[in-house]
Amino acid sequence: MMKKRVGTFLLEKGLLTPKQLEDVLSYGKKHSLRVGDAAIELGLLSHNDLAKVFGPSHKFDFFYMDYRYLPKQTRDLFPIEFMLKHGVIPLGFKTEWKFFKKKRYLNLGLLAPERQESVIQAETIAKERLANLYGTKVFLVLADQFIQTLNQAYKIPTDQISTKATEGLDPILEMFIQS
């Protein structure tokens, strides 16, 4: 998977101009701030602006999903019904080294990463199925990219998503499909 930079995303959404983004990046680097936090401190964006784009999860790191880079080893990790009910999708692995010890994390994309119940259930399933998993890292993913990934990587057409969700559909996913 490839990560799209938040600044590029904010440019594409028309929330910042290229000059403003340059100022935000410079200020953020100087003060060790994330892009959104730097834009807020500079008065270029508000918390509401970020919430409109990223929803109530705007404090989580954003992960730009591209289905072409979804690792095959994580595609069958969760049942489709679980992914649809909880709005969760496995993004791949990250390995961190600390004092010659290797820690393996599973990157999870969630439509609503603030829902701890979904994160806990996903982590429980992952630890049962994967050896040597230390934990998870949680990222915000957007509904349109989530659906595109379901369409392309999991071969589930948008009009069949609701029928595949036998245990219910994530509210954000449901709202996006209906709009």
VENHU-V943787 format. One record per backbone hydrogen bond with DSSP energy under -1.0 kcal/mol. CO is the residue of the C=O (numbers start at 1). NH is the residue of the N-H. If there is no record, write none. Layout:
CO;NH, CO;NH
//
This chain:
5;9, 6;10, 7;11, 8;12, 9;13, 10;15, 10;16, 11;14, 17;21, 18;22, 19;23, 20;24, 21;25, 22;26, 23;27, 24;28, 25;29, 26;30, 27;31, 28;33, 34;38, 35;39, 36;40, 37;41, 38;42, 39;44, 39;45, 40;43, 46;50, 47;51, 48;52, 49;53, 50;54, 51;55, 55;58, 57;60, 61;140, 66;69, 67;70, 71;74, 74;77, 79;83, 80;84, 81;85, 82;86, 83;87, 83;88, 84;170, 87;111, 89;109, 92;107, 94;105, 96;103, 98;101, 101;98, 103;96, 104;134, 104;135, 105;94, 106;137, 107;91, 108;139, 109;89, 110;141, 112;115, 114;116, 115;119, 116;120, 117;121, 118;122, 119;123, 120;124, 121;125, 122;126, 123;127, 124;128, 125;129, 126;130, 135;106, 137;108, 139;110, 140;63, 142;146, 143;147, 144;148, 145;149, 146;150, 147;151, 148;152, 149;153, 149;154, 150;156, 157;160, 158;161, 160;164, 161;165, 164;166, 165;168, 170;174, 171;175, 172;176, 173;177, 174;178, 175;179
//
